[in-house]
Amino acid sequence: MKIAVLNGSPKGEISVTVQYIKFIQKKFPLHQFKLINIAHDIIKIEKNQSLFQDVINEIKTADGVIWAFPLYVFLVASQYKRFIELIWDRGAGDAFKDKYACALSTSIHFFDHTAHNYMHAVCDDLGMRYTGFLSADMDDIFTDEGRATLLKWAGDFLVAIEKKPPVGRAYAPLIHNGFAYTPGQVDGKVDNTGLKIRLLADIEDEKSNIAKMVGRFVSAFNGNVEVTNIRDVNIKGGCLGCMQCAFDNICVYKDDFVNFVNSTMRDQDITVYAGPIRDRFLSARTKMYWDRCFFNGHVPLQVDKQIAFLVSGPLSQIANLREIMQAMAEVGQHNLAGVVTDECADSQQLDALIDDLAGRLVDYSRNKYLKPATFLGVGGHKIFRDAIWARMRFPFDADYRYYESHGYFDFPQQDERYLEFNKQMIKMIQDPRMKEMVRKMMKTEMIKGYQKIVETK
Ligand SMILES: Cc1cc2nc3c(=O)[nH]c(=O)nc-3n(C[C@H](O)[C@H](O)[C@H](O)COP(=O)(O)O)c2cc1C
């Protein structure tokens, strides 16, 4: 059989993920795993229609498709995302329909689930028969167990192509409401004196809802709001994954991106991202912006600030994207003040939602209001902390310096207070009488400290 492998690594074949594919190829020599470098060649694929058609022809003649990609910032790399957009823009979806498909990623398991949710939904939208994913840690191939699991998974996919089991859809088709927004007059502006607000928008069409939402948001304030259309920033391409930035945060690209971020994004009190839904995410252009921020490593660009999103499109039907927004805020140590979409399909209501968001952002910013992180931020921090401490210590030297100087290596193993408490309590319950007594006191003793706070503060 011929399996088309759509390679999502911007590094082309000099890629960790591709080694996993090569290993599968070696162990299943009777089948051909045809590697197509999508992310690496995206500029050529987009510019050259016949090259794009060659890729589509490979899909058409394949028995199955593997979406093989590295995790990039909660998702796939922007270059891969762009290819998915081109499939729709160029009406090439039929080539994918009814093909058996699966997804293989390599990563450090930081939001690998959101990337796989995305790819699964894309496969459903293309009418593919998606059989499942394997999310390998990038080091799994070094262990017997990791290799065995990989081969079992790949073998099962080949069997599925041959046996053609039924496959159900996990994600319902998106419904776009087609609403055209007409902003009304603003009564009573929000006072943003002294606050720096920047709106990063992805606007392709000035008549689009998102352009009008941005306009309404800006006019909700009595002072200045800086708006940047990210299409106007000179960004030459997506992150190459070369990691040459890791030592000192110096990016290999010679475009305006790093300078733009360093000179405009670091000192904002409020940052708002605005853009339309493209397939199951925001646009590849927006994703390119986020991926390129990787020049700053695993360090937040600014902390303790407010962020919000303005979105045009069916966000309420894409829980995965909503989760990514929340995670972006928490991992970046921001407060997500709100998300406004045009799904209400009512201009007056949308005006009110945008005005309310404007007021809330200023209120939260002035009050330095930061909600505690959920599992997304807490768990995300621990994954990065552990990675920068040990296995990614090299090459991410700049991250290490920042983490060390900012107290990010907050391993609970170093918590002297709890360690001492545990030692005493464990010793105490060696005595069966004490053990019984402590057991009975568990609930009341546990809240004593809390009660004291409630009484005294
Ligand atoms: C720009 C960039 C963003 C990344 N984002 C993530 C991420 O969000 N989650 C994660 O677990 N790993 C992330 N990684 C790590 C890669 O997914 C991992 O190293 C992968 O194995 C690289 O595969 P490749 O060599 O095939 O490109 C990122 C790496 C880069 C360069």
Ligand as a Chemical Component Dictionary entry (heavy atoms), coordinates in Angstrom:
data_LIG
# 
_chem_comp.id                   LIG 
_chem_comp.type                 NON-POLYMER 
_chem_comp.pdbx_formal_charge   0 
_chem_comp.three_letter_code    LIG 
# 
loop_
_chem_comp_atom.comp_id 
_chem_comp_atom.atom_id 
_chem_comp_atom.alt_atom_id 
_chem_comp_atom.type_symbol 
_chem_comp_atom.charge 
_chem_comp_atom.model_Cartn_x 
_chem_comp_atom.model_Cartn_y 
_chem_comp_atom.model_Cartn_z 
_chem_comp_atom.pdbx_ordinal 
LIG C1  C1  C 0 8.461  26.826 17.744 1  
LIG C2  C2  C 0 8.306  25.579 18.545 2  
LIG C3  C3  C 0 7.158  25.402 19.295 3  
LIG C4  C4  C 0 6.984  24.243 20.041 4  
LIG N1  N1  N 0 5.836  24.104 20.744 5  
LIG C5  C5  C 0 5.631  22.977 21.453 6  
LIG C6  C6  C 0 4.418  22.807 22.191 7  
LIG O1  O1  O 0 3.528  23.661 22.202 8  
LIG N2  N2  N 0 4.269  21.664 22.899 9  
LIG C7  C7  C 0 5.246  20.695 22.930 10 
LIG O2  O2  O 0 5.038  19.695 23.606 11 
LIG N3  N3  N 0 6.383  20.823 22.220 12 
LIG C8  C8  C 0 6.600  21.941 21.485 13 
LIG N4  N4  N 0 7.749  22.081 20.770 14 
LIG C9  C9  C 0 8.732  20.958 20.738 15 
LIG C10 C10 C 0 8.596  20.121 19.464 16 
LIG O3  O3  O 0 7.271  19.743 19.237 17 
LIG C11 C11 C 0 9.436  18.867 19.546 18 
LIG O4  O4  O 0 10.765 19.213 19.756 19 
LIG C12 C12 C 0 9.319  18.016 18.289 20 
LIG O5  O5  O 0 9.789  16.723 18.550 21 
LIG C13 C13 C 0 10.101 18.579 17.112 22 
LIG O6  O6  O 0 9.861  17.757 16.006 23 
LIG P1  P1  P 0 10.551 17.971 14.598 24 
LIG O7  O7  O 0 12.043 17.801 14.799 25 
LIG O8  O8  O 0 9.959  16.889 13.752 26 
LIG O9  O9  O 0 10.207 19.321 14.093 27 
LIG C14 C14 C 0 7.975  23.236 20.042 28 
LIG C15 C15 C 0 9.154  23.425 19.292 29 
LIG C16 C16 C 0 9.318  24.578 18.563 30 
LIG C17 C17 C 0 10.577 24.763 17.762 31 
# 
loop_
_chem_comp_bond.comp_id 
_chem_comp_bond.atom_id_1 
_chem_comp_bond.atom_id_2 
_chem_comp_bond.value_order 
_chem_comp_bond.pdbx_ordinal 
LIG C1  C2  SING 1  
LIG C2  C3  SING 2  
LIG C2  C16 DOUB 3  
LIG C3  C4  DOUB 4  
LIG C4  N1  SING 5  
LIG C4  C14 SING 6  
LIG N1  C5  DOUB 7  
LIG C5  C6  SING 8  
LIG C5  C8  SING 9  
LIG C6  O1  DOUB 10 
LIG C6  N2  SING 11 
LIG N2  C7  SING 12 
LIG C7  O2  DOUB 13 
LIG C7  N3  SING 14 
LIG N3  C8  DOUB 15 
LIG C8  N4  SING 16 
LIG N4  C9  SING 17 
LIG N4  C14 SING 18 
LIG C9  C10 SING 19 
LIG C10 O3  SING 20 
LIG C10 C11 SING 21 
LIG C11 O4  SING 22 
LIG C11 C12 SING 23 
LIG C12 O5  SING 24 
LIG C12 C13 SING 25 
LIG C13 O6  SING 26 
LIG O6  P1  SING 27 
LIG P1  O7  DOUB 28 
LIG P1  O8  SING 29 
LIG P1  O9  SING 30 
LIG C14 C15 DOUB 31 
LIG C15 C16 SING 32 
LIG C16 C17 SING 33 
# 
